[in-house]
């Protein structure tokens, strides 16, 4: 499915020419520009983009608050503001995103990791931490955020992570190397659980997934940052957004050990349908629904009988 870019005009970025007199003035101009295009966190985003251009930490930025900005840095900052005005998300502009305290590389090949998915990781850390070792399958790994975080915080874990996108797997492998867990994470191209079945992974301790879950009928309601820039393959799913959840519920019991967990992320409003999918198999009990910080049901997990 092709998703058209937002054709609406956007405000012109601050004028080129002489750079502002200070870092503070550059930040103020950037903030005002982002406010004009409707960015809620305009001050924070302007700061992130300016720190990226200047190569500074947050502390360094404020220590340099009254320092002049070079013309070259100003031009780079203006270019980023213009891209942001077109809707391109900040993590794609700067090339990385924090997830579970880890700095992950991201670009348009992968979804941007989000705080809701951290709840999924935290749940698995809770139920698996007592095991002397664990084997986990991460389905639809994307940037590798889930696999890399689990491997980082569970030192004896072994993870097989799958994705249909070779481009996404390249990003995931780079993130695993970046965080020193490449020896315990295998990234394999294939559809859902097929790579694990082909490699003989059975009796695993957990299967985890943040699968595509956006109903194609609702795609135009998504924020343009998501709709226009993030990969449609990783967003859209049939059956009202639950097609991949249904397949995982049906196929996971054949690979999980008794007591192993299937844990998936869901869209707002999907939890009851996904709970029913797990119940219908007859092989899951202790089914849990976990809310995000806004009180929205975001994680559904079930233990194999």
Backbone bond lengths (Angstrom), bond angles and torsions (degrees), N, CA, C in turn:
res aa  C-N    CA-C-N  psi(-1)  N-CA   C-N-CA  omega(-1)  CA-C   N-CA-C  phi
1 X - - - 1.460 - - 1.511 109.46 -
2 X 1.333 117.81 132.62 1.458 122.71 177.32 1.521 108.89 -94.60
3 X 1.335 116.02 131.15 1.454 121.04 178.19 1.513 107.53 -109.54
4 X 1.342 117.13 119.24 1.457 120.92 -176.51 1.521 110.79 -72.20
5 X 1.334 115.43 142.59 1.453 121.24 174.64 1.525 109.72 -66.90
6 X 1.327 115.80 151.30 1.458 120.89 177.63 1.523 109.29 -66.64
7 X 1.355 118.31 119.83 1.463 120.75 -175.03 1.527 113.44 -85.23
8 X 1.335 118.22 -2.65 1.455 119.30 -173.60 1.528 111.36 -65.80
9 X 1.346 117.19 146.62 1.466 120.09 176.98 1.515 110.54 -67.85
10 X 1.296 116.79 158.96 1.455 120.92 178.78 1.522 109.15 -132.18
11 X 1.328 117.68 154.63 1.459 120.45 -177.57 1.518 111.85 -60.72
12 X 1.314 114.76 147.13 1.459 120.10 176.13 1.523 109.07 -70.18
13 X 1.341 118.23 137.94 1.465 119.90 -179.99 1.520 110.66 -68.85
14 X 1.340 117.50 168.86 1.461 119.96 178.21 1.521 111.62 -51.45
15 X 1.311 115.60 148.45 1.463 120.86 -171.53 1.513 112.95 -63.36
16 X 1.345 114.43 146.53 1.455 120.37 174.01 1.528 108.91 -74.99
17 X 1.315 114.92 175.75 1.465 118.96 178.89 1.503 110.15 114.89
18 X 1.320 116.15 -136.59 1.461 120.93 -176.91 1.522 109.39 -66.89
19 X 1.321 115.82 130.86 1.459 120.56 -179.52 1.521 110.47 -69.95
20 X 1.331 117.23 157.60 1.467 120.31 176.77 1.530 111.35 -58.41
21 X 1.307 114.62 161.77 1.468 119.84 -177.39 1.517 113.03 -73.68
22 X 1.326 117.38 -18.43 1.464 119.63 -175.49 1.517 110.81 -154.00
23 X 1.324 114.90 163.39 1.461 121.50 173.29 1.527 109.40 -58.36
24 X 1.312 115.79 -41.57 1.467 119.90 -179.89 1.533 110.85 -58.97
25 X 1.318 117.60 -44.68 1.459 120.81 -179.26 1.528 111.09 -65.67
26 X 1.328 116.94 -38.67 1.466 120.10 176.95 1.517 110.62 -62.15
27 X 1.340 115.85 -43.29 1.461 119.65 179.13 1.526 110.86 -63.08
28 X 1.335 117.54 -43.89 1.461 120.93 179.86 1.527 111.58 -60.56
29 X 1.335 117.01 -42.67 1.461 120.51 178.98 1.531 110.93 -64.93
30 X 1.335 115.46 -41.32 1.459 119.34 177.48 1.516 112.05 -64.26
31 X 1.315 116.57 -42.38 1.466 120.64 178.92 1.523 110.82 -61.43
32 X 1.328 116.89 -45.13 1.459 119.99 -179.35 1.526 111.30 -62.60
33 X 1.321 116.39 -37.80 1.466 119.73 179.11 1.530 110.42 -65.07
34 X 1.330 116.93 -43.78 1.462 120.05 -179.25 1.520 111.06 -69.18
35 X 1.330 117.48 -35.78 1.464 119.60 174.81 1.528 110.82 -60.68
36 X 1.322 116.36 -37.19 1.465 121.12 -177.99 1.522 112.34 -66.46
37 X 1.335 117.52 -25.20 1.463 119.70 179.07 1.534 111.62 -97.38
38 X 1.343 116.22 5.03 1.463 120.15 173.80 1.508 115.62 89.52
39 X 1.331 118.35 18.88 1.463 120.84 177.59 1.525 109.04 -76.20
40 X 1.324 117.22 121.13 1.461 120.92 -177.01 1.530 111.73 -66.21
41 X 1.315 116.40 -45.49 1.473 120.97 -178.41 1.527 109.37 -95.06
42 X 1.345 116.57 50.81 1.462 120.93 -173.17 1.524 112.35 -60.90
43 X 1.313 117.88 -42.45 1.455 120.29 -179.32 1.513 112.52 -63.44
44 X 1.332 115.99 -44.26 1.465 120.32 -179.80 1.525 110.72 -66.42
45 X 1.333 117.21 -44.62 1.461 119.67 -178.64 1.531 111.20 -64.90
46 X 1.328 117.29 -40.15 1.458 119.81 176.71 1.516 111.07 -61.52
47 X 1.310 115.80 -39.66 1.467 119.94 178.50 1.530 111.38 -64.44
48 X 1.329 116.40 -45.45 1.465 120.54 -178.97 1.527 110.60 -61.14
49 X 1.321 116.34 -44.99 1.465 119.96 -179.58 1.532 111.22 -66.24
50 X 1.324 116.97 -39.93 1.460 119.93 179.99 1.521 110.98 -68.39
51 X 1.329 117.15 -40.34 1.473 119.48 176.88 1.515 110.89 -62.71
52 X 1.336 116.30 -38.01 1.465 120.07 178.37 1.526 110.74 -61.64
53 X 1.325 116.62 -45.50 1.466 121.22 -179.37 1.524 111.35 -64.50
54 X 1.318 116.28 -41.41 1.463 120.65 -175.65 1.531 112.92 -86.72
55 X 1.344 116.66 -9.56 1.464 119.59 -179.26 1.513 112.53 66.21
56 X 1.322 117.03 39.42 1.463 122.04 -174.31 1.522 111.52 -118.66
57 X 1.320 115.75 149.60 1.454 120.88 167.41 1.519 108.47 -75.77
58 X 1.320 115.76 171.67 1.465 118.56 179.35 1.535 111.02 -62.29
59 X 1.326 115.37 -42.61 1.462 119.03 179.10 1.525 111.06 -61.77
60 X 1.336 115.56 -45.61 1.469 119.26 -179.91 1.522 111.47 -60.92
61 X 1.333 116.53 -37.32 1.457 119.95 -179.24 1.524 110.75 -60.18
62 X 1.324 116.10 -46.50 1.460 118.70 -177.34 1.521 112.35 -73.67
63 X 1.334 117.14 -27.83 1.455 119.14 173.83 1.526 111.17 -68.17
64 X 1.352 115.59 -26.16 1.469 120.60 179.46 1.521 112.08 -99.59
65 X 1.320 117.69 18.80 1.453 124.36 -171.30 1.533 113.37 -51.74
66 X 1.314 116.81 -39.01 1.472 121.03 -176.81 1.528 112.51 -99.79
67 X 1.308 118.07 5.54 1.458 121.50 -179.81 1.527 110.47 -77.29
68 X 1.324 116.33 147.02 1.466 120.62 178.80 1.531 110.81 -67.78
69 X 1.326 115.81 153.28 1.465 122.69 177.00 1.527 107.94 -106.42
70 X 1.317 116.97 133.18 1.460 119.83 -179.76 1.523 110.40 -69.47
71 X 1.326 115.82 157.66 1.465 120.67 178.31 1.526 110.78 -61.68
72 X 1.331 116.71 -38.54 1.463 120.17 -179.51 1.529 110.77 -65.06
73 X 1.337 116.78 -43.86 1.463 120.28 179.33 1.530 110.48 -65.14
74 X 1.308 116.75 -39.04 1.460 121.06 178.31 1.523 111.36 -62.35
75 X 1.316 116.66 -42.81 1.463 120.02 178.99 1.524 111.32 -64.59
76 X 1.338 117.33 -39.16 1.478 120.10 177.76 1.526 110.64 -65.68
77 X 1.332 116.31 -41.01 1.461 120.99 178.90 1.533 110.48 -63.03
78 X 1.330 116.73 -43.59 1.462 121.51 178.13 1.529 111.10 -60.79
79 X 1.326 116.45 -40.53 1.465 120.04 -179.83 1.532 110.66 -64.07
80 X 1.330 116.82 -39.63 1.461 120.25 178.25 1.527 110.84 -67.11
81 X 1.320 116.88 -39.92 1.462 120.06 177.52 1.523 111.14 -61.95
82 X 1.305 116.75 -38.69 1.463 120.25 178.84 1.527 110.97 -65.83
83 X 1.332 116.64 -42.38 1.468 119.74 176.79 1.522 111.05 -63.48
84 X 1.331 115.89 -39.64 1.468 119.18 178.65 1.530 110.04 -64.09
85 X 1.334 116.73 -38.05 1.459 120.65 178.23 1.522 111.78 -62.73
86 X 1.324 117.01 -29.30 1.466 120.98 176.49 1.525 111.77 -76.34
87 X 1.330 116.75 -8.09 1.454 121.04 176.53 1.508 114.87 108.41
88 X 1.327 118.69 -6.22 1.464 120.09 -177.14 1.529 109.67 -65.40
89 X 1.327 118.80 127.31 1.459 121.55 -175.61 1.526 112.31 -65.69
90 X 1.319 115.27 149.39 1.463 121.02 -179.01 1.536 112.66 -57.16
91 X 1.338 120.69 -43.84 1.472 118.19 179.58 1.527 113.52 -58.28
92 X 1.333 118.04 -34.65 1.457 119.78 175.96 1.527 111.10 -70.95
93 X 1.325 116.96 -32.53 1.462 120.43 179.78 1.527 111.72 -68.50
94 X 1.328 117.06 -37.15 1.468 119.67 -176.93 1.533 112.28 -101.04
95 X 1.348 116.77 -12.15 1.465 120.36 172.56 1.505 116.69 85.61
96 X 1.326 117.71 10.62 1.469 118.28 178.10 1.521 110.60 -158.05
97 X 1.341 115.57 165.77 1.458 122.30 -178.13 1.528 108.36 -152.45
98 X 1.318 116.71 139.12 1.467 120.30 176.91 1.521 109.88 -82.10
99 X 1.331 115.30 137.66 1.464 121.54 177.93 1.518 107.55 -146.88
100 X 1.307 117.00 121.81 1.471 121.38 -177.70 1.530 111.32 53.58
101 X 1.327 116.00 35.47 1.455 120.34 -179.92 1.512 114.73 77.54
102 X 1.334 117.46 4.31 1.465 122.26 -179.60 1.524 109.44 -105.55
103 X 1.311 116.65 137.81 1.461 121.08 178.36 1.529 108.26 -88.01
104 X 1.333 116.31 110.44 1.463 121.72 -175.74 1.526 110.75 -106.73
105 X 1.321 116.05 140.06 1.453 121.43 173.59 1.523 108.89 -74.77
106 X 1.334 116.77 135.19 1.461 121.16 176.76 1.521 109.62 -142.77
107 X 1.317 115.53 150.07 1.458 122.15 170.66 1.523 107.31 -155.13
108 X 1.340 117.37 -171.12 1.458 120.42 -173.99 1.527 114.18 -65.46
109 X 1.304 118.76 -4.43 1.465 120.60 176.13 1.529 112.40 -75.78
110 X 1.338 116.96 -16.88 1.468 120.29 -173.48 1.523 110.74 -136.77
111 X 1.327 115.65 157.32 1.453 120.33 170.05 1.526 110.07 -64.48
112 X 1.306 115.87 152.07 1.460 121.33 174.84 1.527 108.48 -80.43
113 X 1.336 118.87 122.76 1.480 120.01 178.01 1.531 110.45 -60.65
114 X 1.343 115.33 142.69 1.463 120.39 -175.54 1.530 111.57 -128.48
115 X 1.336 116.46 159.72 1.470 119.78 -177.99 1.518 113.73 -57.77
116 X 1.345 118.35 -31.46 1.463 119.76 179.91 1.522 111.41 -58.97
117 X 1.321 116.25 -35.41 1.464 119.97 -178.69 1.517 111.20 -73.31
118 X 1.311 118.04 -23.27 1.465 120.56 174.76 1.526 110.44 -61.40
119 X 1.341 116.97 -32.78 1.461 120.70 178.77 1.527 110.10 -63.88
120 X 1.322 116.35 -37.74 1.465 121.67 176.85 1.529 110.51 -62.21
121 X 1.320 116.79 -45.65 1.472 121.14 178.34 1.521 110.46 -63.67
122 X 1.322 117.19 -44.63 1.459 120.60 -178.15 1.526 111.71 -62.03
123 X 1.340 116.98 -36.50 1.462 119.88 177.13 1.531 110.46 -62.27
124 X 1.329 116.58 -46.25 1.461 119.29 -179.19 1.521 111.57 -66.96
125 X 1.318 117.53 -37.37 1.464 119.29 175.49 1.524 110.21 -58.46
126 X 1.326 116.10 -38.15 1.466 120.46 -179.32 1.531 112.08 -66.87
127 X 1.342 117.02 -46.79 1.466 118.95 -173.93 1.532 112.55 -82.11
128 X 1.329 118.59 -17.42 1.468 120.53 -176.42 1.524 114.02 -107.41
129 X 1.335 117.84 -11.36 1.455 119.31 -171.38 1.528 113.27 -61.37
130 X 1.314 117.92 -29.41 1.456 119.79 -178.06 1.515 114.33 -77.89
131 X 1.322 119.19 -9.06 1.462 121.25 -178.55 1.524 111.07 -76.54
132 X 1.323 118.13 141.11 1.471 119.70 176.85 1.523 111.86 -64.76
133 X 1.322 116.32 -27.47 1.473 122.56 175.98 1.526 106.01 -157.29
134 X 1.311 116.43 160.84 1.460 119.16 179.91 1.510 109.38 -148.41
135 X 1.338 115.34 148.74 1.451 122.10 174.54 1.520 107.57 -119.37
136 X 1.341 115.82 126.70 1.459 122.23 -172.38 1.520 109.42 -129.58
137 X 1.330 115.75 140.29 1.465 121.81 171.74 1.522 107.86 -108.73
138 X 1.322 116.58 125.21 1.461 122.99 177.30 1.525 107.54 -107.94
139 X 1.318 116.59 113.76 1.466 122.14 -174.01 1.527 110.21 -98.62
140 X 1.343 115.87 126.11 1.455 120.42 -177.73 1.510 110.72 72.22
141 X 1.308 116.22 55.05 1.475 121.41 -167.82 1.521 113.98 -67.19
142 X 1.346 119.04 -27.22 1.464 120.17 179.67 1.519 112.07 59.57
143 X 1.318 116.57 -121.15 1.464 121.79 -180.00 1.516 112.72 -70.68
144 X 1.337 116.99 -7.77 1.456 120.37 -175.77 1.516 112.75 84.88
145 X 1.323 117.98 10.48 1.465 121.20 -174.21 1.523 112.28 -54.86
146 X 1.328 117.02 -49.46 1.464 120.13 -177.55 1.524 110.25 -66.55
147 X 1.323 117.10 -49.46 1.461 120.99 -177.09 1.526 111.60 -61.53
148 X 1.321 116.75 -45.48 1.470 120.64 -177.72 1.526 110.22 -65.83
149 X 1.330 117.85 -43.24 1.459 120.47 -179.83 1.524 111.24 -64.19
150 X 1.339 117.35 -44.22 1.465 119.79 179.00 1.524 111.22 -62.94
151 X 1.322 116.69 -42.27 1.454 119.90 179.68 1.531 111.25 -66.62
152 X 1.316 116.35 -33.86 1.464 120.44 -179.43 1.521 111.53 -69.21
153 X 1.328 116.63 -38.85 1.458 120.21 -174.02 1.527 113.91 -98.43
154 X 1.325 117.43 -8.77 1.469 121.95 173.85 1.531 107.06 -121.36
155 X 1.310 117.90 89.44 1.476 121.11 -168.66 1.529 115.28 -60.98
156 X 1.338 118.15 -20.63 1.472 119.17 -177.31 1.533 112.59 -104.69
157 X 1.315 117.01 9.81 1.452 120.62 -176.54 1.531 111.29 -78.38
158 X 1.325 115.92 150.59 1.456 123.54 169.50 1.527 107.61 -120.68
159 X 1.332 116.89 131.79 1.458 120.03 -174.08 1.523 110.46 -128.32
160 X 1.329 115.26 133.79 1.454 121.74 169.34 1.523 106.44 -109.28
161 X 1.330 116.51 120.56 1.461 121.77 -176.26 1.521 109.25 -116.91
162 X 1.327 116.17 130.55 1.468 120.66 -176.86 1.523 111.15 -117.24
163 X 1.326 114.89 156.63 1.456 121.70 173.18 1.522 108.03 -163.30
164 X 1.321 116.59 150.00 1.464 120.43 175.89 1.527 111.88 -76.39
165 X 1.327 116.87 -22.42 1.457 121.77 -174.68 1.523 111.68 -93.15
166 X 1.335 116.30 117.56 1.456 120.27 175.51 1.526 110.49 -64.69
167 X 1.326 116.77 -34.24 1.461 120.13 178.26 1.520 111.03 -63.24
168 X 1.332 117.09 -44.01 1.460 120.36 178.51 1.518 111.19 -62.91
169 X 1.328 116.91 -41.25 1.463 120.17 -179.88 1.526 111.56 -62.55
170 X 1.327 117.12 -33.52 1.469 119.99 177.33 1.522 110.53 -64.49
171 X 1.329 117.13 -41.14 1.466 120.83 177.20 1.529 109.91 -64.86
172 X 1.335 116.69 -45.24 1.459 120.73 -178.69 1.526 111.71 -60.67
173 X 1.328 116.39 -43.85 1.464 120.05 179.87 1.526 111.02 -63.03
174 X 1.329 116.11 -38.30 1.467 119.49 178.07 1.525 110.95 -65.20
175 X 1.330 116.85 -38.76 1.461 119.28 177.76 1.521 112.12 -67.77
176 X 1.332 117.28 -36.60 1.460 119.97 177.07 1.526 110.79 -63.59
177 X 1.315 117.17 -42.34 1.460 121.08 177.14 1.526 110.38 -64.78
178 X 1.298 115.95 -42.99 1.473 122.39 -178.76 1.519 111.67 -56.86
179 X 1.352 116.58 -33.70 1.463 120.44 -176.39 1.529 113.44 -109.02
180 X 1.317 116.86 14.79 1.453 120.77 170.58 1.515 115.71 71.46
181 X 1.342 117.67 28.07 1.462 119.59 -179.39 1.529 112.11 -122.08
182 X 1.326 117.03 15.56 1.468 120.24 -176.37 1.526 112.33 -62.99
183 X 1.326 117.32 -27.18 1.463 120.35 -178.96 1.523 112.54 -74.48
184 X 1.335 117.41 -12.42 1.471 120.52 -178.60 1.522 112.72 -120.71
185 X 1.328 116.50 10.97 1.463 120.96 178.25 1.525 109.27 -131.52
186 X 1.318 115.92 121.16 1.468 121.08 176.67 1.526 108.23 -107.52
187 X 1.333 116.97 127.78 1.458 121.88 -178.57 1.525 108.43 -109.71
188 X 1.351 115.48 120.25 1.453 121.82 -170.82 1.524 109.29 -129.56
189 X 1.327 115.37 134.70 1.460 119.70 179.30 1.516 110.13 -82.11
190 X 1.345 115.63 133.36 1.452 119.63 177.08 1.511 111.32 164.67
191 X 1.321 115.10 173.90 1.452 122.92 -174.22 1.523 111.08 -89.08
192 X 1.312 116.12 116.61 1.462 123.32 176.62 1.531 112.49 46.89
193 X 1.337 117.51 -116.14 1.462 120.73 -173.94 1.523 113.55 -91.51
194 X 1.336 117.37 -0.13 1.472 119.59 -178.50 1.524 112.65 -57.20
195 X 1.338 121.47 -44.03 1.467 120.09 179.43 1.525 112.92 -59.96
196 X 1.327 116.80 -38.33 1.464 119.53 178.97 1.526 110.58 -67.31
197 X 1.322 117.02 -40.95 1.463 120.24 178.26 1.522 110.99 -63.97
198 X 1.333 116.28 -40.90 1.465 120.39 -179.80 1.523 112.03 -65.29
199 X 1.318 117.05 -30.53 1.459 120.88 -178.81 1.520 112.90 -96.10
200 X 1.334 116.30 8.96 1.453 119.97 173.49 1.508 115.63 74.20
201 X 1.328 116.41 24.49 1.467 119.31 178.08 1.527 108.85 -79.73
202 X 1.315 116.17 109.64 1.465 121.56 175.35 1.521 107.90 -134.85
203 X 1.319 115.03 168.60 1.468 121.30 -179.60 1.533 111.30 54.80
204 X 1.322 115.61 41.75 1.462 119.36 -179.10 1.526 109.51 -83.55
205 X 1.319 115.09 160.62 1.466 121.09 -175.31 1.523 112.66 -85.02
206 X 1.315 117.18 -25.82 1.467 119.26 -179.99 1.519 110.50 -159.68
207 X 1.307 114.74 146.37 1.465 123.13 168.01 1.520 106.02 -121.25
208 X 1.309 115.50 126.27 1.459 120.91 -175.42 1.523 108.98 -127.26
209 X 1.323 116.12 146.38 1.460 118.87 179.14 1.527 111.29 -158.63
210 X 1.324 114.49 138.03 1.467 121.84 163.06 1.525 104.74 -110.33
211 X 1.342 116.98 82.23 1.465 120.27 -170.78 1.520 111.55 -81.65
212 X 1.325 117.41 168.82 1.465 119.33 169.47 1.527 109.19 -57.43
213 X 1.341 117.31 132.78 1.470 117.80 -179.47 1.529 114.02 -144.40
214 X 1.321 116.88 16.52 1.465 119.72 177.13 1.524 109.59 -90.22
215 X 1.314 116.42 125.05 1.465 121.94 175.23 1.532 108.60 -65.93
216 X 1.342 119.14 123.38 1.467 120.47 179.61 1.524 113.88 -54.49
217 X 1.330 116.89 -26.15 1.461 120.20 179.76 1.528 112.11 -68.93
218 X 1.334 117.38 -18.03 1.468 121.09 -176.59 1.525 112.45 -109.79
219 X 1.322 117.95 8.51 1.458 120.12 -171.70 1.522 112.30 -60.64
220 X 1.328 117.71 -32.85 1.468 119.78 -178.33 1.525 112.57 -71.43
221 X 1.325 118.03 -10.30 1.462 120.88 177.44 1.519 111.88 -87.88
222 X 1.324 117.45 -8.14 1.468 120.57 -179.50 1.524 110.46 -70.48
223 X 1.328 117.75 150.53 1.462 119.59 171.09 1.520 110.06 -56.84
224 X 1.333 117.17 144.44 1.462 119.09 -174.36 1.522 111.87 -63.27
225 X 1.344 118.10 -26.45 1.462 119.86 177.62 1.526 111.15 -59.50
226 X 1.334 115.70 -35.35 1.462 120.86 178.64 1.525 109.77 -84.38
227 X 1.323 115.92 -52.15 1.472 121.44 -173.81 1.525 112.49 -60.18
228 X 1.318 117.72 -40.19 1.458 120.98 -172.26 1.527 113.81 -91.74
229 X 1.337 117.69 -17.52 1.465 118.26 -170.00 1.524 115.09 -125.13
230 X 1.309 118.66 -32.42 1.468 118.24 -176.60 1.529 109.50 -83.05
231 X 1.356 117.80 149.99 1.471 120.38 -171.99 1.524 112.99 -64.70
232 X 1.329 115.84 124.29 1.464 121.15 -178.02 1.526 111.49 -59.27
233 X 1.340 116.95 -34.41 1.470 120.39 -179.67 1.522 111.68 -57.27
234 X 1.326 116.26 -32.71 1.460 120.74 -177.55 1.518 113.00 -91.21
235 X 1.325 116.61 -1.64 1.465 120.68 -176.67 1.522 113.82 -107.60
236 X 1.330 117.25 -44.73 1.461 121.41 -162.87 1.525 112.85 -96.88
237 X 1.333 114.99 139.41 1.468 121.00 178.82 1.517 109.60 -145.68
238 X 1.318 116.54 144.20 1.453 121.78 177.81 1.509 112.58 -74.23
239 X 1.336 114.64 -172.15 1.465 122.21 179.77 1.525 111.31 54.15
240 X 1.347 115.04 43.00 1.453 119.24 179.03 1.513 113.89 70.96
241 X 1.332 116.30 17.54 1.456 121.39 -179.81 1.510 114.65 98.65
242 X 1.338 118.25 -0.53 1.469 120.38 -175.10 1.531 113.59 -111.17
243 X 1.332 117.90 13.70 1.468 120.00 -176.43 1.532 111.65 -59.79
244 X 1.327 117.10 -42.61 1.466 119.38 -178.16 1.522 111.25 -73.97
245 X 1.326 117.32 -33.98 1.466 119.86 175.32 1.534 110.26 -60.83
246 X 1.339 115.83 -40.43 1.466 119.76 -179.34 1.526 110.99 -63.21
247 X 1.329 116.66 -43.20 1.459 119.84 179.75 1.524 111.33 -66.05
248 X 1.331 116.78 -40.88 1.467 119.49 179.39 1.524 111.27 -64.86
249 X 1.325 116.87 -41.68 1.459 119.79 179.14 1.524 111.30 -60.98
250 X 1.332 116.21 -37.85 1.464 120.42 -178.47 1.523 112.64 -75.52
251 X 1.351 117.05 -37.12 1.466 120.55 -172.04 1.526 114.13 -93.84
252 X 1.313 117.35 -25.98 1.467 120.21 -174.43 1.525 114.11 -62.33
253 X 1.343 120.16 -39.03 1.468 118.40 -177.68 1.520 114.04 -56.51
254 X 1.328 117.36 -29.12 1.466 119.64 179.63 1.516 113.99 -70.79
255 X 1.326 117.85 -14.92 1.465 121.14 -178.81 1.518 113.34 -112.12
256 X 1.334 117.31 -18.53 1.464 120.49 -178.21 1.528 111.40 -84.12
257 X 1.307 116.04 143.73 1.464 120.23 169.97 1.523 108.70 -76.08
258 X 1.332 119.24 159.39 1.466 119.75 170.59 1.528 109.64 -57.01
259 X 1.301 116.26 130.44 1.459 120.06 -176.18 1.519 113.11 92.05
260 X 1.344 116.99 -7.71 1.451 120.26 176.94 1.526 111.12 -77.51
261 X 1.316 116.60 160.55 1.456 121.50 -173.09 1.530 112.65 -116.07
262 X 1.332 115.01 139.88 1.461 122.30 164.02 1.516 106.45 -106.24
263 X 1.337 117.01 124.11 1.467 121.32 -178.89 1.521 108.49 -133.07
264 X 1.332 116.15 126.90 1.467 120.97 -175.66 1.518 110.22 -134.07
265 X 1.331 115.18 151.13 1.451 120.85 171.29 1.529 108.75 -88.28
266 X 1.328 116.34 148.42 1.458 121.60 -179.48 1.525 109.54 -133.74
267 X 1.325 116.23 158.58 1.461 121.37 174.55 1.524 109.38 -77.05
268 X 1.314 115.64 162.56 1.460 120.54 175.67 1.526 109.66 -56.00
269 X 1.324 116.12 128.32 1.455 121.57 177.98 1.518 115.10 90.71
270 X 1.343 117.97 -7.99 1.462 119.94 -177.07 1.529 114.06 -90.04
271 X 1.312 118.21 -15.10 1.470 120.55 -171.99 1.524 113.45 -54.29
272 X 1.339 120.46 -46.57 1.470 118.76 -179.34 1.526 112.89 -58.83
273 X 1.336 117.39 -40.84 1.467 120.13 179.93 1.517 111.23 -66.21
274 X 1.327 117.43 -38.42 1.458 120.10 -178.83 1.527 110.64 -73.64
275 X 1.322 117.43 -36.98 1.471 119.88 173.26 1.531 110.01 -57.99
276 X 1.317 116.83 -43.39 1.468 120.68 178.81 1.522 111.05 -62.60
277 X 1.330 117.36 -37.97 1.467 120.16 177.58 1.524 110.93 -60.62
278 X 1.321 116.89 -42.86 1.466 120.25 179.70 1.525 110.66 -68.41
279 X 1.325 116.98 -41.82 1.462 120.39 -179.14 1.521 111.03 -64.65
280 X 1.322 116.65 -36.76 1.456 121.52 -176.24 1.525 112.36 -63.13
281 X 1.324 117.33 -27.23 1.464 119.76 -179.86 1.519 112.39 -69.76
282 X 1.326 116.87 -26.30 1.459 120.82 -177.39 1.518 113.77 75.96
283 X 1.309 117.93 3.63 1.471 120.05 -176.74 1.520 113.51 -111.78
284 X 1.330 118.22 -1.32 1.470 120.98 179.63 1.526 110.34 -115.12
285 X 1.317 115.56 140.50 1.456 120.64 171.06 1.537 108.13 -136.84
286 X 1.319 115.43 -177.67 1.478 120.14 -176.02 1.534 111.00 50.90
287 X 1.319 115.71 41.29 1.466 120.08 -177.75 1.524 109.35 -70.56
288 X 1.325 115.03 131.57 1.466 120.84 -176.97 1.525 110.44 -121.50
289 X 1.319 114.71 146.33 1.465 122.56 172.15 1.526 106.75 -120.59
290 X 1.333 116.14 126.91 1.460 121.20 -175.00 1.518 109.09 -119.15
291 X 1.316 115.96 129.84 1.459 121.75 -179.09 1.519 112.00 -86.96
292 X 1.333 115.58 154.91 1.456 120.06 172.07 1.531 109.11 -85.49
293 X 1.330 117.18 -174.05 1.457 120.67 -175.47 1.519 112.68 -68.79
294 X 1.341 117.54 -16.53 1.464 121.21 176.21 1.527 112.27 -91.96
295 X 1.342 116.25 4.68 1.452 120.06 179.87 1.513 114.30 81.73
296 X 1.344 117.23 12.12 1.464 121.85 179.68 1.523 109.10 -91.71
297 X 1.325 117.41 131.73 1.466 121.18 177.72 1.517 109.57 -64.91
298 X 1.335 117.29 116.62 1.460 121.90 -172.70 1.523 113.95 -121.45
299 X 1.329 117.23 -22.49 1.461 120.21 -176.76 1.516 108.86 -126.57
300 X 1.326 115.82 133.25 1.457 122.58 170.94 1.523 107.26 -120.50
301 X 1.323 116.01 129.69 1.464 121.00 -178.44 1.511 110.09 -137.74
302 X 1.322 116.17 143.15 1.444 121.34 177.68 1.508 111.23 -138.11
303 X 1.323 116.40 145.71 1.466 122.21 179.15 1.523 109.48 -98.29
304 X 1.337 115.92 133.04 1.456 119.73 179.02 1.516 110.14 -70.43
305 X 1.333 116.30 133.74 1.467 120.89 178.84 1.527 111.02 -64.96
